[in-house]
Amino acid sequence: MKKYILIAFVFFPSVLQSQIINVESVRRATDTIGWSGYTSLILELVKNKNTIFGISNRTRIQYKGNKHLWLFLNDFDFRKTNDENFVNRNAQHVRYNYRFEKKLSFEAFLQSQTDEISAIRFRGLLGCGIRFKVSKKEKYKLYLGTLIMYEHENIVSTTEPNNRDWRKSTYFSMSLYPKSNISIVSTTYFQPRFDRVSDFRISSQNTIAFEIVKKLMFTANFTYQYDEFPVIGVPKEQYRFTNGLLYSF
């Protein structure tokens, strides 16, 4: 089993993380049966005019069988300035894939999420659908997924109703390997409501990684999120840019 430890992150100007969890960025294409994954823990303490405390955790675990694939994801972000919380976000995601044939798979998922900056007290998702392998070559892999999901969402606002909606979730994923030490992964999600197509979300996550020395990689990530009908006071567009180092052993 390969493990990964995230040893550094540098945060550039950003606006929160995406509300849509990008599973494709952590799905490992491998022919090896068994467990793989990584975990990271980042602690932050800054003291100047204010006292800033932060803690983040990322855990990704994958189990691959002959026709079965399980993915487990956990994200946690917390930032506090003096006595005020300005980031409080966590998400858990479980996904199961069953491969019918070489290019066709069934997948189902369950997700829970909290995001105070986006005024989401709780969001629960349950869905299933079909995943197509459009192309899988040595230097590029293309996938298309189409799913149906039920959304149970409680928002922080007391003046707006909570949501109980059915949505369609369609995604396109592209993985490029121009050289043996460079990888580029791009995934875009489109999630409209069935009963109101004008109420939709778009999320795009793009990652580039290249090997600096053996087992040490530099990664750069850009995430863009658009919600046509966010909670009042929350912007329609949110984005984030991060980079860091990844060590594998």
Secondary structure, 3 states (H helix, E strand, C coil): CCCEEEEEEEECCCCCCCCCCCCCCCCCCCCCCEEEEEEEEEEEEEECCCEEEEEEEEEEEEEECCCEEEEEEEEEEEEEECCEEEEEEEEEEEEEEEEEECCEEEEEEEEEEEECCCCEEEEEEEEEEEEEEEEECCCEEEEEEEEEEEEEEEECCCCCCCEEEEEEEEEEEEEEEEECCEEEEEEEEEEEECCCCCCEEEEEEEEEEEEEECCEEEEEEEEEEEECCCCCCCCCEEEEEEEEEEEEC
